[in-house]
Amino acid sequence: MFKSLKFLLNYAEFISGSTSMPNCEYCRQPATLTKEHLWPASLHKRLYAINQQTKNIFWLSRLQRDIPNEPQIRDVCAPCNNVTLSKLDDYICKLFDSTFKNIVERHAELVFEYDYHLLKRWLLKMSYNSARIHNSPDRGALECVLPYILGTDLRMGRSIQLFVQLVHPQEISEIEANKDGDPQKKILVEPSIHRLGHVIFRAHGVGQKTLRAIHLRSYTFYLAYWQPNGGRAEQNDFAEVFNLGMPGVQLLRPSDQKVKLFCDGIGAWDSLKDARNARFSSEVDA
């Protein structure tokens, strides 16, 4: 009886043309929705291969533990998922093959070549996926730049600054990584994995700002949100203070295609430890 009633209701909606479909979280159009992985499968395959990794491990901050399967969301239409966003994934995989696969040694100097908009749109896409999974406070800010992520309005990207910093391998005592370890034994921690989440930057006399951080092996990218159509002065002031407080950080600009980087920022262990404790901050005098 209940199945028959449900069929009649669905049929009535179909006849009247009032059948409702959920909206895609990117284009906001009614559509049949597909599954979206937090990290692109093609990128993960490259990471696992270069790390000789056979076991899937994902750190979920809201649970404060590793999980065996990657978080997924099912709220993206096929055209967005398989066409528009897939092109961004293709670009980042090419960048992984040419650049991110390499672990950068401390004090090394290099030139990082990039396509500003493809890189930033992909980083924002990753941040938006993460924000929906975790119901993060920056979800609203990311929703404001959906046309930029989709590539339909590049001007909207002006409200978000993009910075890059190199993370270097770091030697620590074994007991730091494992409470049962040997305090006399040293181990080398390399920035070999991919992560994303929030960091807090504090500047004395200025206050604090919450940023997004996306870690791609030795490369850490920071996204700083600002009000759409806001002035440039506040962004310029922040960039100056941020550069002072974060060794080796460089602001990326849409007018450039390359930037010279010096690897003397945060160590891999400090970066991982602080991120998992959600306690990262950088104190500088303004």
GIQUIJO-V66461 format. One record per residue. N is the residue number from 1. RES is the residue in one small letter. PSI is psi in degrees with one decimal (* if undefined). NEAR is the number of other C-alpha atoms within 12 Angstrom. D_FIRST is the distance of its C-alpha to the first C-alpha in whole Angstrom. Layout:
# GIQUIJO-V66461
N:RES:PSI:NEAR:D_FIRST, N:RES:PSI:NEAR:D_FIRST
This chain:
# GIQUIJO-V66461
1:m:-46.6:7:0, 2:f:-38.0:8:4, 3:k:-39.4:9:5, 4:s:-41.1:10:5, 5:l:-41.7:11:6, 6:k:-41.1:12:9, 7:f:-42.7:13:10, 8:l:-38.8:14:11, 9:l:-43.7:16:12, 10:n:-38.8:17:14, 11:y:-38.9:15:15, 12:a:-40.8:14:17, 13:e:-41.0:15:19, 14:f:-44.8:14:20, 15:i:-40.0:11:21, 16:s:-8.2:11:23, 17:g:15.8:11:24, 18:s:12.7:12:23, 19:t:124.9:15:22, 20:s:142.5:14:23, 21:m:147.7:17:25, 22:p:154.0:19:27, 23:n:143.2:20:31, 24:c:138.0:25:33, 25:e:-10.9:35:35, 26:y:-62.5:37:39, 27:c:-13.5:28:38, 28:r:23.2:21:36, 29:q:146.8:19:34, 30:p:133.9:19:30, 31:a:163.3:23:30, 32:t:128.4:21:28, 33:l:148.7:25:30, 34:t:166.5:21:31, 35:k:140.4:23:33, 36:e:123.8:33:36, 37:h:149.0:30:39, 38:l:-50.7:36:41, 39:w:137.2:39:44, 40:p:135.7:32:44, 41:a:-37.4:20:44, 42:s:-32.9:23:47, 43:l:-40.4:30:49, 44:h:-38.8:31:48, 45:k:-40.0:21:49, 46:r:-42.5:29:52, 47:l:-45.1:30:53, 48:y:-39.7:20:52, 49:a:-45.0:18:54, 50:i:-27.2:20:57, 51:n:-2.1:21:56, 52:q:45.0:14:56, 53:q:131.4:15:53, 54:t:-13.0:14:50, 55:k:131.6:17:48, 56:n:128.6:21:46, 57:i:127.3:19:46, 58:f:131.3:25:45, 59:w:123.4:24:46, 60:l:111.2:25:43, 61:s:-36.6:24:45, 62:r:-19.8:20:43, 63:l:-13.0:12:42, 64:q:44.9:13:46, 65:r:164.4:13:46, 66:d:146.8:17:45, 67:i:150.5:16:42, 68:p:-20.1:13:42, 69:n:142.9:15:39, 70:e:137.7:23:40, 71:p:142.9:27:38, 72:q:158.3:21:35, 73:i:148.5:25:34, 74:r:73.8:24:31, 75:d:24.7:29:32, 76:v:133.7:35:34, 77:c:160.7:28:34, 78:a:-43.5:25:35, 79:p:-42.4:22:38, 80:c:-47.2:33:39, 81:n:-48.1:32:39, 82:n:-10.1:20:40, 83:v:-73.0:16:43, 84:t:-54.0:27:44, 85:l:-28.9:36:44, 86:s:-33.9:29:44, 87:k:-35.4:25:48, 88:l:-40.5:34:49, 89:d:-40.4:34:48, 90:d:-41.0:22:50, 91:y:-45.2:28:53, 92:i:-30.1:36:53, 93:c:-39.1:28:52, 94:k:-38.2:22:56, 95:l:-34.3:25:57, 96:f:-46.2:30:56, 97:d:-35.0:20:58, 98:s:-26.1:16:61, 99:t:-59.8:22:61, 100:f:-22.1:32:59, 101:k:-21.6:29:59, 102:n:130.0:27:63, 103:i:126.4:29:64, 104:v:128.6:34:66, 105:e:153.9:27:69, 106:r:140.7:25:70, 107:h:5.4:19:73, 108:a:148.7:20:72, 109:e:139.2:18:72, 110:l:166.9:23:70, 111:v:120.5:17:69, 112:f:118.9:29:65, 113:e:138.0:22:64, 114:y:160.6:27:61, 115:d:110.0:23:59, 116:y:-51.4:30:58, 117:h:-40.4:34:55, 118:l:-41.3:31:53, 119:l:-49.5:40:54, 120:k:-37.9:41:53, 121:r:-38.9:40:50, 122:w:-42.6:38:49, 123:l:-38.8:44:50, 124:l:-37.0:47:48, 125:k:-44.3:46:45, 126:m:-41.5:37:45, 127:s:-39.6:42:46, 128:y:-40.0:41:43, 129:n:-45.6:38:41, 130:s:-40.9:35:42, 131:a:-35.7:29:42, 132:r:-37.3:28:38, 133:i:-41.1:26:38, 134:h:-0.3:23:40, 135:n:51.4:17:39, 136:s:155.3:23:43, 137:p:-16.7:21:45, 138:d:9.7:29:46, 139:r:-41.5:25:43, 140:g:-40.9:18:43, 141:a:-36.7:27:47, 142:l:-35.7:39:45, 143:e:-30.4:29:43, 144:c:-22.9:27:46, 145:v:22.5:35:47, 146:l:-41.0:32:44, 147:p:-32.5:24:46, 148:y:-44.6:32:49, 149:i:-39.8:38:47, 150:l:-7.3:35:45, 151:g:13.7:28:49, 152:t:-15.2:17:48, 153:d:92.7:16:51, 154:l:-21.3:21:54, 155:r:-27.9:18:55, 156:m:-17.4:29:52, 157:g:-10.0:40:54, 158:r:-20.3:30:57, 159:s:2.6:27:55, 160:i:124.7:42:55, 161:q:147.9:38:58, 162:l:123.1:37:58, 163:f:157.3:38:60, 164:v:145.8:44:61, 165:q:142.3:42:63, 166:l:136.3:44:64, 167:v:131.7:43:63, 168:h:155.8:36:66, 169:p:147.4:32:66, 170:q:130.3:30:67, 171:e:130.6:21:68, 172:i:165.6:23:67, 173:s:148.8:20:68, 174:e:-31.7:20:66, 175:i:-22.5:16:65, 176:e:-36.2:22:64, 177:a:-23.6:22:61, 178:n:119.6:14:60, 179:k:-19.9:10:62, 180:d:7.9:12:63, 181:g:172.0:15:65, 182:d:118.5:15:68, 183:p:-18.2:15:70, 184:q:-12.3:12:73, 185:k:135.9:16:71, 186:k:141.6:17:70, 187:i:153.4:21:67, 188:l:121.7:20:66, 189:v:123.4:28:63, 190:e:151.0:31:62, 191:p:79.1:36:60, 192:s:-2.1:34:58, 193:i:175.4:38:54, 194:h:137.5:35:52, 195:r:161.8:36:50, 196:l:152.6:39:49, 197:g:-162.4:42:49, 198:h:149.6:34:51, 199:v:156.7:31:55, 200:i:125.5:28:57, 201:f:122.8:32:60, 202:r:136.0:26:62, 203:a:126.8:26:66, 204:h:128.6:18:68, 205:g:-5.3:11:69, 206:v:-41.8:17:66, 207:g:-156.1:19:63, 208:q:155.5:22:60, 209:k:133.2:28:57, 210:t:129.0:27:54, 211:l:162.9:34:54, 212:r:138.7:41:52, 213:a:128.6:36:53, 214:i:119.0:40:52, 215:h:119.1:35:54, 216:l:85.7:40:55, 217:r:-119.0:37:57, 218:s:-10.5:43:61, 219:y:125.0:46:60, 220:t:127.1:42:58, 221:f:136.4:39:57, 222:y:136.0:40:56, 223:l:125.3:46:54, 224:a:122.8:40:56, 225:y:143.2:36:54, 226:w:164.7:30:55, 227:q:134.1:21:54, 228:p:140.7:21:54, 229:n:19.2:16:57, 230:g:173.7:16:59, 231:g:161.2:14:62, 232:r:-19.0:17:64, 233:a:-43.5:11:66, 234:e:-40.2:19:64, 235:q:-43.0:26:63, 236:n:-40.9:19:66, 237:d:-43.4:17:67, 238:f:-43.1:32:64, 239:a:-39.3:32:65, 240:e:-45.8:21:69, 241:v:-40.3:30:68, 242:f:-41.7:40:65, 243:n:-34.9:28:68, 244:l:-36.1:24:70, 245:g:-13.5:26:68, 246:m:101.2:34:66, 247:p:130.8:25:69, 248:g:1.3:32:68, 249:v:140.3:31:66, 250:q:136.5:33:66, 251:l:127.0:33:64, 252:l:140.9:33:63, 253:r:145.3:24:63, 254:p:-19.1:24:62, 255:s:-9.2:12:65, 256:d:157.4:15:66, 257:q:-1.9:17:65, 258:k:156.2:19:67, 259:v:143.3:25:68, 260:k:130.0:22:70, 261:l:146.6:31:69, 262:f:124.2:27:71, 263:c:87.3:32:69, 264:d:36.3:26:70, 265:g:-135.9:34:67, 266:i:149.0:36:65, 267:g:155.8:33:65, 268:a:-41.3:39:62, 269:w:-43.7:29:61, 270:d:-39.9:27:62, 271:s:-45.4:41:59, 272:l:-45.0:36:57, 273:k:-47.0:18:57, 274:d:-36.2:20:57, 275:a:-42.3:28:54, 276:r:-27.0:25:52, 277:n:-6.1:22:54, 278:a:41.2:23:53, 279:r:13.9:19:56, 280:f:133.4:27:58, 281:s:159.5:27:61, 282:s:116.6:28:64, 283:e:119.7:22:67, 284:v:154.9:22:69, 285:d:127.2:17:72, 286:a:*:20:71
